[in-house]
Amino acid sequence: MVKWAGLKGWCEKDVFAEFKIKIKRKETEYLVWEQLRAIEDLVLIDPLTKLVRAIFVFCCYTGMAPIDVQSLKPSQLSKDMFGNLWMTYTRTKSEVPAWVPLLDKAKEIVSEYGMEEGATYRETVFKYVSNKVINDHLKIIGLACGFDFKLRAYAARHTFGTIVTTQLGVPIEVTQIKMGHEDIESTMIYSRVGNPLVLMYMPRVQQKINSGMTIGINGINEEQFLLLLEKIAPKVLENVFTNEIMPKLLEIVHKNPAPPQLPLPASPGVAV
């Protein structure tokens, strides 16, 4: 309002122009595979609790938000020419379209709840359940599974963005399309690599360090590069580096001066 008043000339300036609100972002819980399996395998009796579990697990495998899954229509599910079942919908929050090919678990849930008796007379795939009822029953499911945190509906979307996509190697640009995000920065909030994946890559780094496959100031060692070529493509040297080509390559190398040696960085506190 003050900024608007300043633009209208009703006050001299926007006194809040330099004021910024610092928002401390709270990390939303997401499930690891053991926790998701525990929810899937939990024996339930109450039909409503079963339905809530099915909706939550469906969101874990599709990335749908609670408000979007409640309005999912059978017409938004279709098969392509190869028989893959796709889910296409427009997000209620951002009005950005999302395209998701369904995984097997999501297909099972659609078959069970989207084709149950009376489903053909419904406008939506799942029976409507309010967000409060979903969270109330998820709290019971979480306690039954022994979780030390309160299980909420939105944890499903974070689970999809983290363990179902990012940690299994899905590029974040693809996850962005599946989650219906307009900006990739929004997808990065949902997609966390996690310690297991970080730990998986570190032994590979250590192997390269131990084998000398490091890049120095002058690049990769020529001898190591040739050994690597022989290892990954044994016939490359025979087919490409023939007696006619090799002299020309050597001539080019000898005519071009070697790059200058860069000085090593000085230690802190030592004059150069």
C-alpha positions as CSV (number, residue, x, y, z in Angstrom):
1,M,0.0,0.0,0.0
2,V,2.8,2.4,0.9
3,K,4.6,1.6,-2.4
4,W,1.4,2.3,-4.3
5,A,0.9,5.6,-2.4
6,G,4.4,6.6,-3.4
7,L,3.7,5.9,-7.0
8,K,0.5,8.0,-6.8
9,G,2.4,10.9,-5.2
10,W,0.4,10.7,-2.0
11,C,3.6,10.3,0.0
12,E,7.2,11.4,-0.7
13,K,8.7,7.8,-0.8
14,D,8.2,4.2,0.1
15,V,9.5,4.0,3.6
16,F,9.6,0.2,3.5
17,A,11.7,0.1,0.3
18,E,14.8,-1.3,2.1
19,F,12.8,-3.6,4.4
20,K,13.0,-7.3,3.6
21,I,11.4,-10.2,5.3
22,K,13.7,-13.1,6.0
23,I,11.8,-16.4,5.7
24,K,13.3,-19.4,7.3
25,R,12.2,-22.3,5.2
26,K,11.1,-25.5,7.0
27,E,12.1,-28.7,5.3
28,T,9.0,-30.8,4.7
29,E,9.3,-34.5,5.6
30,Y,9.6,-37.0,2.8
31,L,9.5,-40.8,3.0
32,V,12.4,-43.1,2.3
33,W,11.6,-46.4,0.5
34,E,11.4,-48.4,3.7
35,Q,8.8,-46.1,5.1
36,L,6.8,-46.1,1.9
37,R,6.8,-49.9,1.8
38,A,5.7,-50.0,5.5
39,I,2.6,-47.8,4.6
40,E,1.9,-50.0,1.5
41,D,2.1,-53.3,3.6
42,L,0.2,-52.0,6.6
43,V,-2.9,-54.2,7.3
44,L,-5.9,-51.9,7.5
45,I,-9.6,-52.8,8.2
46,D,-11.5,-49.4,8.0
47,P,-12.5,-48.7,4.4
48,L,-12.0,-45.0,4.8
49,T,-8.5,-45.4,6.1
50,K,-7.7,-47.8,3.2
51,L,-9.0,-45.1,0.8
52,V,-6.8,-42.4,2.4
53,R,-3.8,-44.8,2.2
54,A,-4.5,-45.4,-1.5
55,I,-4.8,-41.7,-2.3
56,F,-1.6,-40.9,-0.4
57,V,0.4,-43.7,-2.1
58,F,-0.9,-42.7,-5.5
59,C,0.4,-39.2,-4.9
60,C,3.8,-40.7,-3.8
61,Y,4.1,-42.3,-7.3
62,T,2.6,-39.4,-9.3
63,G,3.5,-36.2,-7.5
64,M,0.0,-34.9,-7.3
65,A,-1.0,-32.4,-4.7
66,P,-4.0,-33.2,-2.4
67,I,-6.2,-30.7,-4.1
68,D,-5.4,-32.0,-7.6
69,V,-5.9,-35.7,-6.8
70,Q,-9.4,-35.0,-5.5
71,S,-10.5,-33.5,-8.8
72,L,-8.7,-36.2,-11.0
73,K,-11.2,-37.3,-13.7
74,P,-11.2,-40.6,-15.6
75,S,-11.0,-38.6,-18.8
76,Q,-7.5,-37.3,-17.7
77,L,-6.2,-40.9,-17.9
78,S,-5.4,-42.1,-21.4
79,K,-3.2,-44.7,-23.1
80,D,-0.7,-43.9,-25.9
81,M,0.0,-46.0,-29.0
82,F,2.5,-48.2,-27.0
83,G,0.0,-49.0,-24.2
84,N,1.5,-46.6,-21.6
85,L,-1.1,-45.1,-19.2
86,W,-0.7,-41.3,-18.9
87,M,-2.2,-38.9,-16.5
88,T,-2.6,-35.3,-17.9
89,Y,-4.0,-32.6,-15.7
90,T,-3.7,-28.8,-15.0
91,R,-2.6,-27.9,-11.5
92,T,-5.1,-26.0,-9.5
93,K,-2.5,-23.8,-7.8
94,S,-0.5,-22.6,-10.8
95,E,-2.7,-23.6,-13.8
96,V,0.5,-25.3,-15.2
97,P,-0.1,-28.6,-17.1
98,A,1.6,-31.8,-15.9
99,W,2.1,-35.0,-17.8
100,V,2.9,-38.2,-15.8
101,P,3.2,-41.7,-17.2
102,L,1.9,-43.9,-14.4
103,L,4.1,-46.4,-12.6
104,D,2.8,-49.9,-11.9
105,K,1.8,-49.1,-8.3
106,A,-0.3,-46.1,-9.4
107,K,-1.9,-48.3,-12.1
108,E,-2.9,-50.8,-9.4
109,I,-4.5,-48.1,-7.3
110,V,-6.5,-46.7,-10.3
111,S,-7.7,-50.2,-11.2
112,E,-8.8,-50.9,-7.6
113,Y,-10.4,-47.6,-6.7
114,G,-11.1,-46.0,-10.1
115,M,-13.1,-49.0,-11.4
116,E,-14.8,-50.1,-8.2
117,E,-18.6,-50.5,-8.2
118,G,-20.3,-47.2,-8.8
119,A,-17.1,-45.5,-10.1
120,T,-18.6,-45.0,-13.6
121,Y,-21.2,-42.7,-12.1
122,R,-18.6,-40.5,-10.4
123,E,-17.0,-37.5,-12.0
124,T,-13.6,-38.2,-10.3
125,V,-11.4,-41.3,-10.0
126,F,-11.4,-41.3,-6.2
127,K,-14.2,-40.6,-3.8
128,Y,-13.9,-37.2,-2.3
129,V,-12.2,-37.0,1.1
130,S,-11.5,-33.7,2.7
131,N,-8.0,-32.6,3.4
132,K,-8.6,-32.7,7.2
133,V,-9.9,-36.2,7.1
134,I,-6.9,-37.3,5.0
135,N,-4.4,-35.8,7.5
136,D,-6.3,-37.2,10.4
137,H,-6.1,-40.8,9.0
138,L,-2.5,-40.3,7.8
139,K,-1.6,-39.4,11.4
140,I,-3.1,-42.8,12.5
141,I,-1.2,-44.6,9.7
142,G,2.0,-42.9,10.6
143,L,1.7,-43.9,14.3
144,A,0.8,-47.5,13.3
145,C,4.0,-47.6,11.2
146,G,6.1,-46.2,14.0
147,F,7.1,-42.9,12.4
148,D,8.6,-40.3,14.7
149,F,7.1,-37.5,12.7
150,K,3.5,-36.5,11.9
151,L,2.6,-37.9,8.5
152,R,0.8,-35.3,6.3
153,A,-0.7,-35.3,2.8
154,Y,1.9,-33.1,1.3
155,A,4.7,-35.4,2.2
156,A,3.6,-37.6,-0.7
157,R,4.5,-34.9,-3.3
158,H,7.9,-34.4,-1.6
159,T,8.4,-38.1,-1.7
160,F,7.8,-38.2,-5.4
161,G,10.1,-35.3,-6.0
162,T,12.9,-36.9,-4.0
163,I,13.1,-40.7,-3.8
164,V,10.9,-41.7,-6.8
165,T,12.5,-39.3,-9.3
166,T,15.7,-37.4,-8.3
167,Q,17.4,-40.1,-6.3
168,L,16.6,-42.6,-9.1
169,G,18.4,-40.5,-11.7
170,V,15.4,-38.6,-13.3
171,P,16.7,-35.3,-14.6
172,I,15.2,-32.4,-12.7
173,E,13.8,-30.9,-15.9
174,V,11.7,-34.0,-16.4
175,T,10.6,-33.9,-12.8
176,Q,9.6,-30.3,-13.3
177,I,7.2,-31.4,-16.1
178,K,5.8,-34.2,-14.0
179,M,5.1,-32.0,-11.1
180,G,3.6,-29.1,-13.1
181,H,6.1,-26.5,-11.9
182,E,6.4,-23.3,-13.9
183,D,9.9,-22.6,-12.5
184,I,12.6,-25.2,-12.0
185,E,13.5,-23.4,-8.7
186,S,10.2,-24.7,-7.3
187,T,11.1,-28.3,-8.3
188,M,14.5,-28.0,-6.5
189,I,12.6,-27.3,-3.3
190,Y,10.9,-30.7,-3.6
191,S,13.9,-32.6,-5.0
192,R,16.5,-33.4,-2.5
193,V,19.4,-35.7,-3.3
194,G,19.8,-37.2,0.1
195,N,22.8,-38.7,1.9
196,P,22.5,-42.2,0.4
197,L,23.0,-40.9,-3.1
198,V,25.8,-38.6,-2.0
199,L,27.5,-41.5,-0.3
200,M,27.1,-43.6,-3.5
201,Y,29.2,-41.2,-5.6
202,M,32.1,-40.7,-3.1
203,P,33.6,-44.2,-3.6
204,R,33.7,-43.4,-7.3
205,V,35.6,-40.2,-6.6
206,Q,38.0,-42.1,-4.4
207,Q,38.6,-44.7,-7.1
208,K,39.5,-42.0,-9.6
209,I,41.9,-40.4,-7.0
210,N,43.6,-43.7,-6.3
211,S,44.0,-44.5,-10.0
212,G,45.5,-41.1,-10.8
213,M,42.5,-40.1,-13.0
214,T,42.7,-36.5,-11.8
215,I,42.9,-33.3,-13.9
216,G,45.9,-31.1,-13.2
217,I,46.9,-27.7,-14.4
218,N,48.0,-29.0,-17.8
219,G,45.0,-31.3,-18.3
220,I,44.9,-35.1,-18.5
221,N,48.2,-36.9,-18.7
222,E,48.8,-38.0,-22.4
223,E,49.9,-41.5,-21.4
224,Q,46.9,-42.1,-19.2
225,F,44.6,-40.8,-22.0
226,L,46.0,-43.3,-24.5
227,L,45.6,-46.1,-22.0
228,L,42.0,-45.1,-21.4
229,L,41.4,-45.1,-25.1
230,E,42.8,-48.6,-25.5
231,K,40.7,-49.8,-22.6
232,I,37.3,-48.4,-23.7
233,A,37.7,-48.7,-27.4
234,P,40.4,-51.3,-28.4
235,K,39.9,-50.9,-32.1
236,V,39.8,-47.1,-32.1
237,L,43.6,-46.9,-32.5
238,E,43.5,-49.4,-35.4
239,N,40.6,-47.7,-37.3
240,V,41.4,-44.1,-36.7
241,F,45.0,-43.6,-35.9
242,T,46.4,-45.1,-39.1
243,N,49.8,-44.5,-40.5
244,E,48.4,-41.7,-42.6
245,I,46.6,-39.8,-39.9
246,M,49.1,-40.1,-37.0
247,P,51.9,-38.1,-38.7
248,K,49.5,-35.3,-39.4
249,L,48.3,-35.2,-35.8
250,L,51.9,-35.2,-34.6
251,E,52.7,-32.4,-37.0
252,I,49.8,-30.3,-35.6
253,V,50.9,-31.0,-32.0
254,H,54.5,-30.0,-32.7
255,K,53.6,-26.7,-34.5
256,N,51.3,-25.6,-31.7
257,P,53.3,-24.4,-28.6
258,A,52.5,-26.0,-25.3
259,P,50.4,-24.0,-22.8
260,P,52.3,-22.0,-20.3
261,Q,52.9,-23.5,-16.9
262,L,50.7,-21.8,-14.3
263,P,52.4,-21.0,-11.0
264,L,51.2,-23.1,-8.0
265,P,49.1,-21.1,-5.5
266,A,51.1,-19.7,-2.6
267,S,50.5,-20.9,0.9
268,P,48.6,-18.5,3.2
269,G,50.9,-16.0,4.9
270,V,53.8,-16.7,2.5
271,A,55.0,-13.8,0.3
272,V,55.4,-14.6,-3.4
